[in-house]
């Protein structure tokens, strides 16, 4: 239906393409960084529940003594 125009390339796109040509491992580093921040292992709900239940309740004001 619509034809995509590919003649125009912005300065920013040129900059990114040049940077990727000079350092081809840049995308690999981006994927590794994404894996560290976002690709997490599934949470074990049973272990999380047990950890929450074993937590000691903290007093509302920590520095106040009980006497």
N, CA, C and O atoms as a Maestro MAE file, in Angstrom:
{
 s_m_m2io_version
 :::
 2.0.0
}

f_m_ct {
 s_m_title
 :::
 protein
 m_atom[268] {
  # First column is atom index #
  i_m_mmod_type
  r_m_x_coord
  r_m_y_coord
  r_m_z_coord
  i_m_residue_number
  s_m_chain_name
  s_m_pdb_residue_name
  s_m_pdb_atom_name
  i_m_atomic_number
  :::
  1 25 0.815 -1.175 0.000 1 A "UNK " " N  " 7
  2 3 0.000 0.000 0.000 1 A "UNK " " CA " 6
  3 2 0.871 1.255 0.000 1 A "UNK " " C  " 6
  4 15 0.825 2.052 -0.937 1 A "UNK " " O  " 8
  5 25 1.673 1.424 1.072 2 A "UNK " " N  " 7
  6 3 2.579 2.562 1.126 2 A "UNK " " CA " 6
  7 2 3.993 2.082 0.863 2 A "UNK " " C  " 6
  8 15 4.404 1.016 1.321 2 A "UNK " " O  " 8
  9 25 4.711 2.876 0.131 3 A "UNK " " N  " 7
  10 3 6.087 2.528 -0.183 3 A "UNK " " CA " 6
  11 2 7.007 3.267 0.784 3 A "UNK " " C  " 6
  12 15 6.890 4.481 0.949 3 A "UNK " " O  " 8
  13 25 7.911 2.546 1.418 4 A "UNK " " N  " 7
  14 3 8.834 3.149 2.374 4 A "UNK " " CA " 6
  15 2 9.952 3.869 1.631 4 A "UNK " " C  " 6
  16 15 10.603 3.306 0.751 4 A "UNK " " O  " 8
  17 25 10.155 5.128 2.009 5 A "UNK " " N  " 7
  18 3 11.219 5.904 1.388 5 A "UNK " " CA " 6
  19 2 12.507 5.677 2.170 5 A "UNK " " C  " 6
  20 15 12.551 5.896 3.381 5 A "UNK " " O  " 8
  21 25 13.546 5.242 1.483 6 A "UNK " " N  " 7
  22 3 14.811 4.938 2.153 6 A "UNK " " CA " 6
  23 2 15.937 5.846 1.682 6 A "UNK " " C  " 6
  24 15 17.097 5.590 2.006 6 A "UNK " " O  " 8
  25 25 15.639 6.881 0.941 7 A "UNK " " N  " 7
  26 3 16.692 7.743 0.401 7 A "UNK " " CA " 6
  27 2 17.304 8.636 1.478 7 A "UNK " " C  " 6
  28 15 18.509 8.884 1.458 7 A "UNK " " O  " 8
  29 25 16.494 9.118 2.413 8 A "UNK " " N  " 7
  30 3 16.990 10.038 3.430 8 A "UNK " " CA " 6
  31 2 17.561 9.271 4.618 8 A "UNK " " C  " 6
  32 15 16.932 8.351 5.140 8 A "UNK " " O  " 8
  33 25 18.756 9.663 5.034 9 A "UNK " " N  " 7
  34 3 19.388 9.116 6.239 9 A "UNK " " CA " 6
  35 2 19.808 10.304 7.090 9 A "UNK " " C  " 6
  36 15 20.568 11.161 6.638 9 A "UNK " " O  " 8
  37 25 19.314 10.354 8.320 10 A "UNK " " N  " 7
  38 3 19.601 11.486 9.201 10 A "UNK " " CA " 6
  39 2 21.055 11.482 9.660 10 A "UNK " " C  " 6
  40 15 21.762 10.481 9.542 10 A "UNK " " O  " 8
  41 25 21.478 12.624 10.184 11 A "UNK " " N  " 7
  42 3 22.847 12.741 10.697 11 A "UNK " " CA " 6
  43 2 23.060 11.778 11.863 11 A "UNK " " C  " 6
  44 15 24.117 11.159 11.986 11 A "UNK " " O  " 8
  45 25 22.052 11.661 12.707 12 A "UNK " " N  " 7
  46 3 22.163 10.780 13.861 12 A "UNK " " CA " 6
  47 2 22.295 9.326 13.430 12 A "UNK " " C  " 6
  48 15 23.091 8.575 13.995 12 A "UNK " " O  " 8
  49 25 21.508 8.925 12.419 13 A "UNK " " N  " 7
  50 3 21.605 7.562 11.912 13 A "UNK " " CA " 6
  51 2 22.974 7.314 11.284 13 A "UNK " " C  " 6
  52 15 23.535 6.228 11.430 13 A "UNK " " O  " 8
  53 25 23.509 8.302 10.594 14 A "UNK " " N  " 7
  54 3 24.869 8.196 10.050 14 A "UNK " " CA " 6
  55 2 25.885 8.016 11.173 14 A "UNK " " C  " 6
  56 15 26.790 7.187 11.081 14 A "UNK " " O  " 8
  57 25 25.722 8.808 12.239 15 A "UNK " " N  " 7
  58 3 26.623 8.725 13.387 15 A "UNK " " CA " 6
  59 2 26.583 7.320 13.999 15 A "UNK " " C  " 6
  60 15 27.624 6.727 14.281 15 A "UNK " " O  " 8
  61 25 25.367 6.796 14.202 16 A "UNK " " N  " 7
  62 3 25.242 5.457 14.793 16 A "UNK " " CA " 6
  63 2 25.836 4.383 13.890 16 A "UNK " " C  " 6
  64 15 26.514 3.473 14.367 16 A "UNK " " O  " 8
  65 25 25.587 4.487 12.596 17 A "UNK " " N  " 7
  66 3 26.140 3.501 11.665 17 A "UNK " " CA " 6
  67 2 27.667 3.552 11.642 17 A "UNK " " C  " 6
  68 15 28.319 2.508 11.595 17 A "UNK " " O  " 8
  69 25 28.246 4.761 11.673 18 A "UNK " " N  " 7
  70 3 29.701 4.898 11.705 18 A "UNK " " CA " 6
  71 2 30.269 4.323 13.000 18 A "UNK " " C  " 6
  72 15 31.295 3.642 12.993 18 A "UNK " " O  " 8
  73 25 29.591 4.606 14.110 19 A "UNK " " N  " 7
  74 3 30.067 4.111 15.396 19 A "UNK " " CA " 6
  75 2 30.027 2.576 15.433 19 A "UNK " " C  " 6
  76 15 30.946 1.943 15.954 19 A "UNK " " O  " 8
  77 25 28.967 1.982 14.882 20 A "UNK " " N  " 7
  78 3 28.862 0.525 14.850 20 A "UNK " " CA " 6
  79 2 29.894 -0.084 13.896 20 A "UNK " " C  " 6
  80 15 30.382 -1.189 14.133 20 A "UNK " " O  " 8
  81 25 30.223 0.633 12.820 21 A "UNK " " N  " 7
  82 3 31.248 0.142 11.896 21 A "UNK " " CA " 6
  83 2 32.632 0.161 12.549 21 A "UNK " " C  " 6
  84 15 33.434 -0.748 12.336 21 A "UNK " " O  " 8
  85 25 32.909 1.198 13.342 22 A "UNK " " N  " 7
  86 3 34.213 1.314 14.004 22 A "UNK " " CA " 6
  87 2 34.353 0.327 15.160 22 A "UNK " " C  " 6
  88 15 35.447 -0.174 15.423 22 A "UNK " " O  " 8
  89 25 33.259 0.050 15.843 23 A "UNK " " N  " 7
  90 3 33.289 -0.854 16.991 23 A "UNK " " CA " 6
  91 2 32.173 -1.886 16.832 23 A "UNK " " C  " 6
  92 15 31.073 -1.670 17.341 23 A "UNK " " O  " 8
  93 25 32.423 -2.990 16.147 24 A "UNK " " N  " 7
  94 3 31.364 -3.969 15.886 24 A "UNK " " CA " 6
  95 2 30.867 -4.714 17.131 24 A "UNK " " C  " 6
  96 15 29.812 -5.348 17.084 24 A "UNK " " O  " 8
  97 25 31.599 -4.648 18.226 25 A "UNK " " N  " 7
  98 3 31.180 -5.348 19.444 25 A "UNK " " CA " 6
  99 2 30.237 -4.521 20.305 25 A "UNK " " C  " 6
  100 15 29.850 -4.954 21.390 25 A "UNK " " O  " 8
  101 25 29.866 -3.352 19.840 26 A "UNK " " N  " 7
  102 3 29.027 -2.464 20.649 26 A "UNK " " CA " 6
  103 2 27.640 -3.063 20.896 26 A "UNK " " C  " 6
  104 15 27.102 -2.939 21.997 26 A "UNK " " O  " 8
  105 25 27.066 -3.702 19.895 27 A "UNK " " N  " 7
  106 3 25.746 -4.313 20.078 27 A "UNK " " CA " 6
  107 2 25.812 -5.504 21.022 27 A "UNK " " C  " 6
  108 15 24.877 -5.746 21.785 27 A "UNK " " O  " 8
  109 25 26.897 -6.239 20.976 28 A "UNK " " N  " 7
  110 3 27.080 -7.362 21.896 28 A "UNK " " CA " 6
  111 2 27.144 -6.859 23.336 28 A "UNK " " C  " 6
  112 15 26.581 -7.478 24.239 28 A "UNK " " O  " 8
  113 25 27.833 -5.733 23.549 29 A "UNK " " N  " 7
  114 3 27.893 -5.135 24.877 29 A "UNK " " CA " 6
  115 2 26.539 -4.638 25.343 29 A "UNK " " C  " 6
  116 15 26.210 -4.739 26.524 29 A "UNK " " O  " 8
  117 25 25.752 -4.101 24.422 30 A "UNK " " N  " 7
  118 3 24.406 -3.651 24.777 30 A "UNK " " CA " 6
  119 2 23.538 -4.829 25.196 30 A "UNK " " C  " 6
  120 15 22.774 -4.726 26.156 30 A "UNK " " O  " 8
  121 25 23.647 -5.930 24.497 31 A "UNK " " N  " 7
  122 3 22.867 -7.120 24.857 31 A "UNK " " CA " 6
  123 2 23.294 -7.661 26.221 31 A "UNK " " C  " 6
  124 15 22.453 -8.088 27.012 31 A "UNK " " O  " 8
  125 25 24.598 -7.641 26.496 32 A "UNK " " N  " 7
  126 3 25.091 -8.118 27.792 32 A "UNK " " CA " 6
  127 2 24.593 -7.206 28.915 32 A "UNK " " C  " 6
  128 15 24.205 -7.692 29.978 32 A "UNK " " O  " 8
  129 25 24.601 -5.900 28.690 33 A "UNK " " N  " 7
  130 3 24.095 -4.959 29.689 33 A "UNK " " CA " 6
  131 2 22.615 -5.140 29.941 33 A "UNK " " C  " 6
  132 15 22.155 -5.061 31.080 33 A "UNK " " O  " 8
  133 25 21.878 -5.381 28.890 34 A "UNK " " N  " 7
  134 3 20.445 -5.620 29.035 34 A "UNK " " CA " 6
  135 2 20.204 -6.891 29.835 34 A "UNK " " C  " 6
  136 15 19.300 -6.936 30.670 34 A "UNK " " O  " 8
  137 25 20.999 -7.915 29.589 35 A "UNK " " N  " 7
  138 3 20.835 -9.177 30.310 35 A "UNK " " CA " 6
  139 2 21.096 -8.986 31.798 35 A "UNK " " C  " 6
  140 15 20.414 -9.591 32.625 35 A "UNK " " O  " 8
  141 25 22.067 -8.157 32.149 36 A "UNK " " N  " 7
  142 3 22.368 -7.915 33.564 36 A "UNK " " CA " 6
  143 2 21.207 -7.204 34.244 36 A "UNK " " C  " 6
  144 15 20.829 -7.563 35.359 36 A "UNK " " O  " 8
  145 25 20.640 -6.200 33.584 37 A "UNK " " N  " 7
  146 3 19.614 -5.379 34.223 37 A "UNK " " CA " 6
  147 2 18.205 -5.945 34.128 37 A "UNK " " C  " 6
  148 15 17.415 -5.772 35.056 37 A "UNK " " O  " 8
  149 25 17.871 -6.612 33.038 38 A "UNK " " N  " 7
  150 3 16.476 -6.952 32.809 38 A "UNK " " CA " 6
  151 2 16.181 -8.442 32.744 38 A "UNK " " C  " 6
  152 15 15.102 -8.861 33.162 38 A "UNK " " O  " 8
  153 25 17.071 -9.233 32.249 39 A "UNK " " N  " 7
  154 3 16.790 -10.660 32.070 39 A "UNK " " CA " 6
  155 2 17.133 -11.416 33.351 39 A "UNK " " C  " 6
  156 15 18.240 -11.933 33.500 39 A "UNK " " O  " 8
  157 25 16.187 -11.474 34.257 40 A "UNK " " N  " 7
  158 3 16.403 -12.111 35.555 40 A "UNK " " CA " 6
  159 2 15.802 -13.511 35.581 40 A "UNK " " C  " 6
  160 15 14.899 -13.835 34.809 40 A "UNK " " O  " 8
  161 25 16.317 -14.319 36.471 41 A "UNK " " N  " 7
  162 3 15.776 -15.672 36.660 41 A "UNK " " CA " 6
  163 2 14.418 -15.560 37.338 41 A "UNK " " C  " 6
  164 15 14.178 -14.600 38.071 41 A "UNK " " O  " 8
  165 25 13.539 -16.503 37.115 42 A "UNK " " N  " 7
  166 3 12.224 -16.468 37.778 42 A "UNK " " CA " 6
  167 2 12.367 -16.535 39.298 42 A "UNK " " C  " 6
  168 15 13.284 -17.169 39.819 42 A "UNK " " O  " 8
  169 25 11.460 -15.883 39.989 43 A "UNK " " N  " 7
  170 3 11.485 -15.842 41.451 43 A "UNK " " CA " 6
  171 2 10.874 -17.125 42.003 43 A "UNK " " C  " 6
  172 15 9.818 -17.565 41.548 43 A "UNK " " O  " 8
  173 25 11.544 -17.718 42.984 44 A "UNK " " N  " 7
  174 3 11.002 -18.885 43.682 44 A "UNK " " CA " 6
  175 2 10.029 -18.358 44.733 44 A "UNK " " C  " 6
  176 15 10.449 -17.819 45.757 44 A "UNK " " O  " 8
  177 25 8.733 -18.514 44.481 45 A "UNK " " N  " 7
  178 3 7.719 -17.923 45.351 45 A "UNK " " CA " 6
  179 2 7.715 -18.535 46.742 45 A "UNK " " C  " 6
  180 15 7.446 -17.838 47.720 45 A "UNK " " O  " 8
  181 25 8.010 -19.825 46.848 46 A "UNK " " N  " 7
  182 3 8.032 -20.476 48.159 46 A "UNK " " CA " 6
  183 2 9.187 -19.933 49.004 46 A "UNK " " C  " 6
  184 15 9.007 -19.643 50.187 46 A "UNK " " O  " 8
  185 25 10.349 -19.799 48.412 47 A "UNK " " N  " 7
  186 3 11.496 -19.253 49.148 47 A "UNK " " CA " 6
  187 2 11.242 -17.798 49.527 47 A "UNK " " C  " 6
  188 15 11.632 -17.370 50.613 47 A "UNK " " O  " 8
  189 25 10.605 -17.043 48.666 48 A "UNK " " N  " 7
  190 3 10.290 -15.642 48.965 48 A "UNK " " CA " 6
  191 2 9.292 -15.549 50.126 48 A "UNK " " C  " 6
  192 15 9.435 -14.695 51.000 48 A "UNK " " O  " 8
  193 25 8.289 -16.425 50.132 49 A "UNK " " N  " 7
  194 3 7.299 -16.427 51.210 49 A "UNK " " CA " 6
  195 2 7.967 -16.758 52.544 49 A "UNK " " C  " 6
  196 15 7.704 -16.102 53.552 49 A "UNK " " O  " 8
  197 25 8.842 -17.790 52.550 50 A "UNK " " N  " 7
  198 3 9.538 -18.170 53.791 50 A "UNK " " CA " 6
  199 2 10.444 -17.049 54.290 50 A "UNK " " C  " 6
  200 15 10.538 -16.823 55.497 50 A "UNK " " O  " 8
  201 25 11.106 -16.351 53.386 51 A "UNK " " N  " 7
  202 3 11.967 -15.236 53.781 51 A "UNK " " CA " 6
  203 2 11.142 -14.094 54.373 51 A "UNK " " C  " 6
  204 15 11.558 -13.470 55.349 51 A "UNK " " O  " 8
  205 25 9.981 -13.821 53.788 52 A "UNK " " N  " 7
  206 3 9.115 -12.770 54.326 52 A "UNK " " CA " 6
  207 2 8.568 -13.131 55.696 52 A "UNK " " C  " 6
  208 15 8.460 -12.271 56.570 52 A "UNK " " O  " 8
  209 25 8.219 -14.409 55.892 53 A "UNK " " N  " 7
  210 3 7.682 -14.847 57.178 53 A "UNK " " CA " 6
  211 2 8.746 -14.857 58.269 53 A "UNK " " C  " 6
  212 15 8.413 -14.674 59.439 53 A "UNK " " O  " 8
  213 25 9.993 -15.061 57.930 54 A "UNK " " N  " 7
  214 3 11.049 -15.138 58.937 54 A "UNK " " CA " 6
  215 2 11.632 -13.771 59.290 54 A "UNK " " C  " 6
  216 15 12.484 -13.665 60.172 54 A "UNK " " O  " 8
  217 25 11.182 -12.749 58.618 55 A "UNK " " N  " 7
  218 3 11.689 -11.402 58.894 55 A "UNK " " CA " 6
  219 2 11.180 -10.908 60.244 55 A "UNK " " C  " 6
  220 15 10.007 -11.088 60.569 55 A "UNK " " O  " 8
  221 25 12.069 -10.277 61.040 56 A "UNK " " N  " 7
  222 3 11.708 -9.748 62.351 56 A "UNK " " CA " 6
  223 2 11.069 -8.383 62.148 56 A "UNK " " C  " 6
  224 15 11.597 -7.540 61.424 56 A "UNK " " O  " 8
  225 25 9.918 -8.172 62.799 57 A "UNK " " N  " 7
  226 3 9.215 -6.895 62.680 57 A "UNK " " CA " 6
  227 2 10.035 -5.794 63.347 57 A "UNK " " C  " 6
  228 15 10.590 -5.990 64.428 57 A "UNK " " O  " 8
  229 25 10.107 -4.647 62.701 58 A "UNK " " N  " 7
  230 3 10.853 -3.514 63.229 58 A "UNK " " CA " 6
  231 2 9.882 -2.566 63.916 58 A "UNK " " C  " 6
  232 15 8.762 -2.366 63.446 58 A "UNK " " O  " 8
  233 25 10.318 -1.976 65.041 59 A "UNK " " N  " 7
  234 3 9.495 -1.008 65.744 59 A "UNK " " CA " 6
  235 2 9.344 0.253 64.898 59 A "UNK " " C  " 6
  236 15 10.215 0.556 64.082 59 A "UNK " " O  " 8
  237 25 8.243 0.997 65.085 60 A "UNK " " N  " 7
  238 3 8.040 2.200 64.278 60 A "UNK " " CA " 6
  239 2 9.159 3.220 64.457 60 A "UNK " " C  " 6
  240 15 9.591 3.848 63.490 60 A "UNK " " O  " 8
  241 25 9.634 3.388 65.706 61 A "UNK " " N  " 7
  242 3 10.733 4.309 65.952 61 A "UNK " " CA " 6
  243 2 11.872 3.488 66.540 61 A "UNK " " C  " 6
  244 15 11.794 3.070 67.695 61 A "UNK " " O  " 8
  245 25 12.911 3.253 65.778 62 A "UNK " " N  " 7
  246 3 13.956 2.305 66.126 62 A "UNK " " CA " 6
  247 2 14.745 2.719 67.362 62 A "UNK " " C  " 6
  248 15 15.196 1.858 68.118 62 A "UNK " " O  " 8
  249 25 14.919 4.009 67.582 63 A "UNK " " N  " 7
  250 3 15.792 4.487 68.658 63 A "UNK " " CA " 6
  251 2 15.088 4.613 69.989 63 A "UNK " " C  " 6
  252 15 15.732 4.975 70.974 63 A "UNK " " O  " 8
  253 25 13.804 4.334 70.070 64 A "UNK " " N  " 7
  254 3 13.076 4.440 71.322 64 A "UNK " " CA " 6
  255 2 13.148 3.104 72.071 64 A "UNK " " C  " 6
  256 15 12.894 2.046 71.496 64 A "UNK " " O  " 8
  257 25 13.497 3.168 73.368 65 A "UNK " " N  " 7
  258 3 13.569 1.940 74.144 65 A "UNK " " CA " 6
  259 2 12.176 1.546 74.615 65 A "UNK " " C  " 6
  260 15 11.239 2.343 74.556 65 A "UNK " " O  " 8
  261 25 12.048 0.290 75.091 66 A "UNK " " N  " 7
  262 3 10.719 -0.211 75.472 66 A "UNK " " CA " 6
  263 2 10.340 0.121 76.919 66 A "UNK " " C  " 6
  264 15 9.242 -0.257 77.325 66 A "UNK " " O  " 8
  265 25 11.162 0.796 77.724 67 A "UNK " " N  " 7
  266 3 10.760 1.045 79.100 67 A "UNK " " CA " 6
  267 2 10.105 2.340 79.252 67 A "UNK " " C  " 6
  268 15 9.704 2.702 80.358 67 A "UNK " " O  " 8
  :::
 }
 m_bond[267] {
  # First column is bond index #
  i_m_from
  i_m_to
  i_m_order
  :::
  1 1 2 1
  2 2 3 1
  3 3 4 2
  4 3 5 1
  5 5 6 1
  6 6 7 1
  7 7 8 2
  8 7 9 1
  9 9 10 1
  10 10 11 1
  11 11 12 2
  12 11 13 1
  13 13 14 1
  14 14 15 1
  15 15 16 2
  16 15 17 1
  17 17 18 1
  18 18 19 1
  19 19 20 2
  20 19 21 1
  21 21 22 1
  22 22 23 1
  23 23 24 2
  24 23 25 1
  25 25 26 1
  26 26 27 1
  27 27 28 2
  28 27 29 1
  29 29 30 1
  30 30 31 1
  31 31 32 2
  32 31 33 1
  33 33 34 1
  34 34 35 1
  35 35 36 2
  36 35 37 1
  37 37 38 1
  38 38 39 1
  39 39 40 2
  40 39 41 1
  41 41 42 1
  42 42 43 1
  43 43 44 2
  44 43 45 1
  45 45 46 1
  46 46 47 1
  47 47 48 2
  48 47 49 1
  49 49 50 1
  50 50 51 1
  51 51 52 2
  52 51 53 1
  53 53 54 1
  54 54 55 1
  55 55 56 2
  56 55 57 1
  57 57 58 1
  58 58 59 1
  59 59 60 2
  60 59 61 1
  61 61 62 1
  62 62 63 1
  63 63 64 2
  64 63 65 1
  65 65 66 1
  66 66 67 1
  67 67 68 2
  68 67 69 1
  69 69 70 1
  70 70 71 1
  71 71 72 2
  72 71 73 1
  73 73 74 1
  74 74 75 1
  75 75 76 2
  76 75 77 1
  77 77 78 1
  78 78 79 1
  79 79 80 2
  80 79 81 1
  81 81 82 1
  82 82 83 1
  83 83 84 2
  84 83 85 1
  85 85 86 1
  86 86 87 1
  87 87 88 2
  88 87 89 1
  89 89 90 1
  90 90 91 1
  91 91 92 2
  92 91 93 1
  93 93 94 1
  94 94 95 1
  95 95 96 2
  96 95 97 1
  97 97 98 1
  98 98 99 1
  99 99 100 2
  100 99 101 1
  101 101 102 1
  102 102 103 1
  103 103 104 2
  104 103 105 1
  105 105 106 1
  106 106 107 1
  107 107 108 2
  108 107 109 1
  109 109 110 1
  110 110 111 1
  111 111 112 2
  112 111 113 1
  113 113 114 1
  114 114 115 1
  115 115 116 2
  116 115 117 1
  117 117 118 1
  118 118 119 1
  119 119 120 2
  120 119 121 1
  121 121 122 1
  122 122 123 1
  123 123 124 2
  124 123 125 1
  125 125 126 1
  126 126 127 1
  127 127 128 2
  128 127 129 1
  129 129 130 1
  130 130 131 1
  131 131 132 2
  132 131 133 1
  133 133 134 1
  134 134 135 1
  135 135 136 2
  136 135 137 1
  137 137 138 1
  138 138 139 1
  139 139 140 2
  140 139 141 1
  141 141 142 1
  142 142 143 1
  143 143 144 2
  144 143 145 1
  145 145 146 1
  146 146 147 1
  147 147 148 2
  148 147 149 1
  149 149 150 1
  150 150 151 1
  151 151 152 2
  152 151 153 1
  153 153 154 1
  154 154 155 1
  155 155 156 2
  156 155 157 1
  157 157 158 1
  158 158 159 1
  159 159 160 2
  160 159 161 1
  161 161 162 1
  162 162 163 1
  163 163 164 2
  164 163 165 1
  165 165 166 1
  166 166 167 1
  167 167 168 2
  168 167 169 1
  169 169 170 1
  170 170 171 1
  171 171 172 2
  172 171 173 1
  173 173 174 1
  174 174 175 1
  175 175 176 2
  176 175 177 1
  177 177 178 1
  178 178 179 1
  179 179 180 2
  180 179 181 1
  181 181 182 1
  182 182 183 1
  183 183 184 2
  184 183 185 1
  185 185 186 1
  186 186 187 1
  187 187 188 2
  188 187 189 1
  189 189 190 1
  190 190 191 1
  191 191 192 2
  192 191 193 1
  193 193 194 1
  194 194 195 1
  195 195 196 2
  196 195 197 1
  197 197 198 1
  198 198 199 1
  199 199 200 2
  200 199 201 1
  201 201 202 1
  202 202 203 1
  203 203 204 2
  204 203 205 1
  205 205 206 1
  206 206 207 1
  207 207 208 2
  208 207 209 1
  209 209 210 1
  210 210 211 1
  211 211 212 2
  212 211 213 1
  213 213 214 1
  214 214 215 1
  215 215 216 2
  216 215 217 1
  217 217 218 1
  218 218 219 1
  219 219 220 2
  220 219 221 1
  221 221 222 1
  222 222 223 1
  223 223 224 2
  224 223 225 1
  225 225 226 1
  226 226 227 1
  227 227 228 2
  228 227 229 1
  229 229 230 1
  230 230 231 1
  231 231 232 2
  232 231 233 1
  233 233 234 1
  234 234 235 1
  235 235 236 2
  236 235 237 1
  237 237 238 1
  238 238 239 1
  239 239 240 2
  240 239 241 1
  241 241 242 1
  242 242 243 1
  243 243 244 2
  244 243 245 1
  245 245 246 1
  246 246 247 1
  247 247 248 2
  248 247 249 1
  249 249 250 1
  250 250 251 1
  251 251 252 2
  252 251 253 1
  253 253 254 1
  254 254 255 1
  255 255 256 2
  256 255 257 1
  257 257 258 1
  258 258 259 1
  259 259 260 2
  260 259 261 1
  261 261 262 1
  262 262 263 1
  263 263 264 2
  264 263 265 1
  265 265 266 1
  266 266 267 1
  267 267 268 2
  :::
 }
}
